[in-house]
Amino acid sequence: MRAALSPLLLSTALVLGGCASPPPVPPAPVALKCVLPAGVDSACPTPQPLKAGLTYRELLEVHLADRQQLQRCAAQHEELRRVVAACSARIDALSRPR
């Protein structure tokens, strides 16, 4: 009788051992919220349309205005890239195992 119980006891112990609770998982920290500075996520303005019959001076004025808008848009894009990179770095720091 004792020899017959050994395999049964062993298999029961193995099955119940698999039912043990897993190691405790640490609670998730509060979710990060990436806050964008005002205006950084707004769309860049479209270039000004050229009208027929523009003088060379008017053409240069339109060109300079478009160029300034493009430079502001590039600065806005760089700021947005910087904010997203900083937020991603904070998320990665929290995601690393301790």
N, C-alpha and C positions, 0 to 999 in steps of 0.2 A: 504494500500500500504506500509505503513511504517513497519507493522508487517511482511510482506512478504520479505522485504529487509533485515531484521535482520539476518535470517539464511543464506541468500546468502552472505551478507557482512561478517558474521562470518566465513563461510567456505572459502571465498576468502582470508581473512586475514590469516587464518591458512595455506592455501596452499602457499601463497606468503611468509609467515614467514619461511617456510621450504626452500625457495629458497635463503635465505640470505647467504651471503658469510661466510665461516667458519673463525674462528679466524686466524690471520696470523701465518704462520709457520716460525720459524727462519731459515735462510739459513744454509745449511749444511757446516760445516767447511771443509777446504781443506783435502782431503783424506790422511790418514797417510800412509807412506811408511816405512815398516820395512826393514832396511838395515842390512844384515848379514855381520859379519866380514869375510874377505877373508879366504877361506879354510874350514869354519865351515860346509858348506853344501856339502862338497865333501864326497865321499864314503870311508869307511874304507878299508884298504888293506885286501886281503884274506890271510889266514894262508899259510905258505910255505909248499909245499908238501914234504913228507918224502920219501927219496930215499932208495932203498934196499941196505943193507950193510953198513949203517951208524955206525960209532963208537959211543960209549957212549958220548964222548966229542962233536962230531958233533951234536948228538941228543940234548944235553944240549944247544948248541949254537943256534940251530933252535928254541928250546923251549923258550929261553930267548928273542930272536928277536921277536917271535910271541907275547910273553907276553908284551914287550915294546910297540909294535904296538897296542895291545889291550888296554893298559893303555892310550896311546895317543888318541885312538878312544873314550874311555870313557870320557876323558877330553873334547874332541871336542863335544861329545854328550851333556855334561853338559853345555857347553858354548852355544850351540844351544838352549837348553831348557831355559836357562836364558834369552837369547835375545828374544825368542818368548813370554815368560812370561811377560817381560817388555813391549813389544809391545802390548800385550793383555791388560795389565793394563792401558796403555795410551788410547787405544780404549774404554775401559770400562769407563774411567774417562770422555771422551767426550760424551759418550752415556747416562750418567746419566742426568735425568731432573734437570734443574736449578731452 
